[in-house]
Amino acid sequence: MTSQRFKTLLHREWMQHHAGWLMVMLAVPLIALLALPWGKVELAPDDHMPPPTILALLALTGVVMATWALSWMVTMFQLPGLARRDQQDRSIEFWLSLPGSHSESIAATLLMHALFVPLLAVLVGAAAGLLLCAGALIKVYGFASLAQVSWGMVLGAGFAGLLRLLLGVTLMTLWFAPLFMILMVASAWLKRWGTPLVIAATVIGGNVLTRVYDNRIVWELLQAQAQGAGKAFFDASDTLRHGLKEPADLGSFITEASRWMLEDSVTAISQLASPHLIGGLLISAACFYLLVLYRRRAN
């Protein structure tokens, strides 16, 4: 029964917001599709990868990343206000009549907004990216270019990149959890002033500690979380920062890229033992308790 109640709560979140989420996810592909007939694409010559293949890889990567980024920003912007949503629209009275707990309701809201929607955006971007790849190739090089692309290799590398990105989004959510959880708690207990007060306290407190006491602990903690999230999202091994070696041909490039993504995934998972991540998750757990406590007190 607990599993079924949790699925019902997740379905509730989807039914309440799915129209807006799908509009956001499809915004980038639709804009790109409308701009395609008038857009202009120029690629530098490359002896190792034929231009049609370069264009296919760039189009696929660009659409996936843009679709995910827009969806992620929208859901992150929504998160702080969700802590008081059920009280504001009075739906809390209905959900309290069900045999579910406050913790289940809050967990379902967090998972759907912070994790499931961004992951779905990656998948939607990948599907739309394949269609836009074909459209871009036809526009720039004509229909014959579709036969010049080694689609098996491109799809293989794309699948490896998709798995790495899905893992990266999941791990990045864990790294950023204390930040958006603190904002949610502040919004719940302090209402509309919560988010501005947290931001102001962070900026003022950080500057006072830095200038008066020569202590940069606030900025160092924020930097550590941001760097950890960035590495977890992609390039945990810092390989791209130092540059990849020149590929001998397309086949070796696809093989090397797929191998690197697998190794990078292992490196990202190994960084879960970071003290910064563990400390952040403990803060997130405390914030989750405060959200549950707020709902109990409010009702």
C-alpha positions in Angstrom: 0.0 0.0 0.0 2.8 2.4 0.8 4.3 1.9 -2.7 0.9 2.4 -4.3 0.3 5.6 -2.3 3.7 7.0 -3.4 3.0 6.2 -7.0 -0.3 8.0 -6.7 1.4 11.1 -5.2 3.9 11.1 -8.1 1.1 10.7 -10.6 -0.7 13.7 -8.9 2.4 15.9 -9.5 2.6 14.8 -13.1 -1.1 15.4 -13.8 -0.9 18.9 -12.1 2.1 20.1 -14.0 2.6 17.9 -17.1 1.2 20.4 -19.6 3.7 23.1 -18.6 6.6 20.7 -18.3 6.0 19.3 -21.8 5.7 22.9 -23.2 9.1 23.8 -21.7 10.7 20.5 -23.0 9.4 21.0 -26.5 10.2 24.7 -26.7 13.9 24.3 -27.7 13.2 21.6 -30.4 10.3 23.7 -31.8 12.3 26.9 -31.9 15.2 25.1 -33.6 12.8 23.5 -36.1 11.2 26.8 -37.0 14.7 28.5 -37.3 16.1 25.7 -39.4 14.9 26.9 -42.9 16.5 30.3 -42.3 19.5 29.4 -40.3 23.0 29.1 -41.6 25.6 26.5 -40.5 29.3 26.6 -41.3 31.7 23.9 -40.1 35.5 24.0 -40.2 37.0 21.1 -42.3 38.2 18.1 -40.4 40.3 15.3 -41.8 39.3 12.8 -39.2 35.5 13.3 -39.2 33.4 14.1 -42.3 31.4 17.3 -42.0 28.0 15.5 -42.0 29.0 13.5 -39.0 30.2 16.6 -37.2 26.9 18.3 -37.8 24.9 15.3 -36.6 26.9 15.1 -33.4 26.7 18.8 -32.7 23.0 19.0 -33.5 22.2 16.1 -31.2 24.3 17.4 -28.4 23.1 20.9 -28.6 19.4 20.0 -28.6 19.7 17.6 -25.7 21.7 20.1 -23.5 19.5 23.0 -24.3 16.3 21.1 -23.6 17.6 19.8 -20.3 19.0 23.2 -19.2 15.7 25.0 -19.8 13.7 22.4 -18.0 16.1 22.2 -15.1 16.0 26.0 -14.6 12.2 26.1 -14.7 11.8 23.2 -12.1 14.5 24.7 -9.8 12.7 28.0 -10.0 9.4 26.3 -8.9 10.9 24.3 -6.0 11.0 26.9 -3.2 7.3 27.8 -3.6 6.2 24.1 -3.5 6.6 23.9 0.2 3.5 26.1 0.8 1.5 25.1 -2.4 -0.9 22.7 -0.7 -1.8 25.3 1.9 -2.3 28.0 -0.6 -4.6 26.1 -3.0 -6.3 24.2 -0.1 -5.6 20.9 -1.7 -3.9 19.9 1.6 -7.4 19.1 3.0 -7.9 16.5 0.4 -4.5 14.9 0.7 -4.8 14.7 4.5 -7.9 12.7 4.0 -5.9 10.0 2.3 -3.9 7.4 4.3 -0.6 8.9 3.3 2.0 10.7 5.4 3.5 14.2 5.1 6.9 12.7 4.3 5.5 10.7 1.4 3.9 13.8 -0.1 7.0 16.0 0.3 9.3 13.2 -1.1 7.1 12.7 -4.1 7.1 16.5 -4.9 10.9 16.7 -4.5 11.6 13.6 -6.7 9.2 14.6 -9.5 10.4 18.2 -9.7 14.1 17.9 -8.9 14.9 14.5 -10.6 12.3 12.9 -12.7 11.4 15.9 -14.8 15.0 16.8 -15.7 15.7 13.2 -16.6 12.6 13.1 -18.8 13.8 16.4 -20.4 17.1 14.6 -21.4 15.2 11.8 -23.1 12.8 14.2 -24.9 15.8 16.2 -26.0 17.5 13.1 -27.3 14.5 12.0 -29.3 14.0 15.5 -30.8 17.7 15.8 -31.4 17.7 12.8 -33.8 14.9 14.4 -35.9 16.7 17.8 -36.0 19.9 16.0 -36.9 18.3 14.7 -40.1 16.7 18.1 -40.8 20.0 19.9 -40.4 21.9 17.4 -42.6 19.3 17.7 -45.4 19.3 21.5 -45.2 23.1 21.9 -45.3 24.3 18.9 -47.4 21.1 17.6 -49.1 19.4 14.2 -48.8 22.6 12.4 -49.9 24.3 13.3 -46.7 22.0 11.0 -44.7 23.9 8.1 -46.3 27.3 9.6 -45.6 26.8 9.5 -41.8 27.9 6.4 -39.9 24.6 6.3 -38.0 25.6 3.1 -36.1 28.6 4.8 -34.6 26.9 8.1 -34.0 24.0 6.3 -32.2 26.4 4.2 -30.2 28.3 7.3 -29.0 25.0 9.1 -28.5 23.7 6.3 -26.3 26.9 6.2 -24.2 26.6 10.0 -23.8 22.9 9.7 -22.9 23.6 7.2 -20.1 26.4 9.5 -18.8 24.1 12.5 -18.9 21.3 10.7 -17.1 23.8 9.6 -14.4 25.2 13.1 -14.3 21.8 14.7 -13.7 21.0 12.3 -10.9 24.4 12.9 -9.2 24.2 16.7 -9.7 20.8 16.7 -8.0 22.4 15.1 -4.9 25.1 17.7 -4.8 22.7 20.6 -5.2 20.1 19.1 -2.7 21.2 21.2 0.3 20.9 24.4 -1.7 17.3 24.0 -2.9 16.2 22.3 0.3 17.4 25.3 2.4 15.4 27.6 0.1 12.3 25.4 0.4 12.5 25.4 4.2 13.0 29.2 4.2 10.0 29.6 1.9 7.9 27.4 4.1 8.6 29.0 7.4 9.2 32.6 6.3 6.8 32.6 3.4 7.5 35.0 0.5 10.5 36.5 2.4 12.2 33.2 2.8 14.2 33.0 -0.4 15.3 36.7 -0.4 16.4 36.5 3.2 18.5 33.3 2.6 20.2 35.0 -0.4 20.8 38.2 1.6 22.1 36.4 4.6 24.5 34.4 2.5 25.8 37.4 0.6 26.1 39.6 3.7 27.4 36.9 6.0 30.0 35.8 3.4 31.2 39.3 2.8 31.4 40.1 6.5 33.4 36.9 7.2 35.7 37.6 4.3 36.4 41.3 4.9 36.3 41.5 8.7 37.7 38.1 9.7 39.5 37.0 6.5 37.4 33.8 6.5 36.1 32.6 3.1 34.3 29.6 4.5 30.9 30.6 3.0 32.3 31.0 -0.5 34.5 27.9 -0.2 31.6 25.7 0.8 29.5 27.1 -2.1 32.4 26.6 -4.5 32.9 23.1 -3.3 29.3 22.2 -3.9 29.3 23.8 -7.3 32.5 22.1 -8.4 31.3 18.8 -7.1 28.0 19.2 -9.0 29.8 20.2 -12.2 32.1 17.2 -12.1 29.3 14.8 -11.2 27.3 16.2 -14.2 30.1 15.7 -16.7 33.9 15.3 -16.9 34.5 14.0 -13.4 38.0 13.0 -14.4 38.9 16.4 -15.8 39.8 14.8 -19.1 38.1 17.5 -21.2 39.8 20.3 -19.3 43.2 19.0 -20.4 42.0 18.2 -23.9 41.4 14.9 -25.8 44.0 13.5 -28.1 43.5 13.9 -31.8 41.5 10.9 -33.2 42.9 8.9 -36.0 39.5 8.4 -37.7 35.8 8.5 -37.0 35.8 4.9 -35.7 38.6 5.5 -33.2 36.9 8.8 -32.1 33.6 7.0 -31.3 35.3 4.2 -29.5 37.5 6.5 -27.5 34.6 8.7 -26.6 32.4 5.8 -25.4 35.3 4.3 -23.3 35.9 7.7 -21.7 32.2 8.2 -20.8 32.2 4.8 -19.1 35.4 5.6 -17.1 34.0 9.1 -16.3 30.8 7.5 -14.9 32.9 5.3 -12.6 34.9 8.3 -11.5 31.8 10.3 -10.8 30.3 7.5 -8.7 33.5 7.1 -6.7 33.3 10.8 -5.7 30.1 10.1 -3.8 32.3 9.6 -0.7 33.2 13.3 -0.7 32.8 14.9 2.7 31.2 17.9 1.1 28.5 15.7 -0.5 27.9 13.7 2.7 27.6 16.9 4.7 25.2 18.4 2.2 23.0 15.3 2.3 22.9 15.5 6.1 21.8 19.2 5.8 19.2 18.1 3.2 17.8 15.4 5.6 17.5 18.1 8.4 15.7 20.4 5.9 13.4 17.5 4.9 12.5 17.0 8.6 11.8 20.8 9.0 9.4 20.6 5.9 7.5 17.7 7.5 7.4 19.6 10.8 6.0 22.7 9.1 3.2 20.7 7.4 2.3 19.1 10.7 2.2 22.5 12.5 0.3 24.1 9.7 -2.5 21.5 9.8 
